[in-house]
Amino acid sequence: MKSILKNKTMSIEKILFDMPGKITIKLEDGRIFITPLKYFPELQRLPVDKRKKYTIVDDRTILFSFSDSIYHLEDFIGLENKWKQR
């Protein structure tokens, strides 16, 4: 099931940590969001190899194996209040 935000379907394809201090989120429609990890200190503290252990749930929720936090796509693109409205 795909989620809708501002009349656009947004589904995470994959997550990369190929730039120091940043998380890159690639969407299935080709869009890419790059966000500084300083806003996510729990992820920033993890070594890169542990950050790469993640699961995408419901197209827009990210669970990292070595983190207790649950992240939503909206957290990384500045719309963290929107995920509660889904």
C-alpha positions in Angstrom: 0.0 0.0 0.0 1.5 3.4 -1.0 1.0 6.5 1.1 -0.1 9.9 -0.3 1.5 13.2 0.7 0.5 16.4 -1.1 -1.0 14.5 -4.0 2.2 12.6 -4.7 2.9 9.0 -4.0 6.1 8.6 -1.9 7.7 5.3 -1.3 11.3 4.7 -0.1 13.3 2.6 -2.5 16.6 2.6 -0.5 18.7 4.4 2.0 22.4 5.3 1.6 25.1 6.6 3.9 27.6 7.4 1.1 28.3 11.0 2.2 29.9 11.7 5.5 27.4 13.0 8.0 24.4 12.6 5.8 21.6 10.2 5.1 20.4 9.8 1.5 16.8 8.6 0.9 16.0 7.5 -2.6 12.3 7.3 -3.5 10.8 5.0 -6.1 9.8 7.9 -8.3 13.4 9.0 -8.6 13.4 11.8 -6.1 16.3 12.0 -3.6 16.4 13.6 -0.2 19.8 14.2 1.6 19.5 15.2 5.2 22.3 15.9 7.8 22.6 13.2 10.4 23.1 15.8 13.1 19.3 16.0 13.4 19.3 12.3 14.2 21.9 11.8 16.9 21.0 8.2 17.6 21.7 7.3 14.0 24.8 9.5 13.9 26.3 7.6 16.8 26.0 4.3 15.0 28.9 3.1 12.8 28.1 3.1 9.1 27.9 -0.7 8.9 25.2 -0.7 11.6 23.3 2.1 9.9 23.0 0.0 6.8 21.0 -2.7 8.6 17.4 -1.3 8.2 14.0 -2.4 7.2 11.4 -0.3 5.2 7.9 -0.8 6.5 4.7 0.4 4.8 6.8 2.3 2.1 7.6 5.2 4.5 8.7 3.9 7.9 12.3 2.9 8.6 13.4 0.6 11.3 17.1 0.3 12.0 18.2 -2.9 13.5 20.6 -1.3 16.0 18.3 1.6 17.0 15.2 1.7 19.2 13.7 4.6 17.4 11.2 4.4 14.6 11.7 6.9 11.7 9.3 8.1 9.1 10.1 9.5 5.7 8.5 12.8 6.8 11.1 13.1 9.6 13.9 13.4 7.0 12.1 15.9 4.8 11.0 18.3 7.5 7.3 17.1 7.7 7.5 15.1 10.9 4.1 16.3 12.0 2.4 14.9 8.8 3.1 11.2 9.6 0.7 11.4 12.5 -2.1 12.4 10.1 -1.7 9.3 7.9 
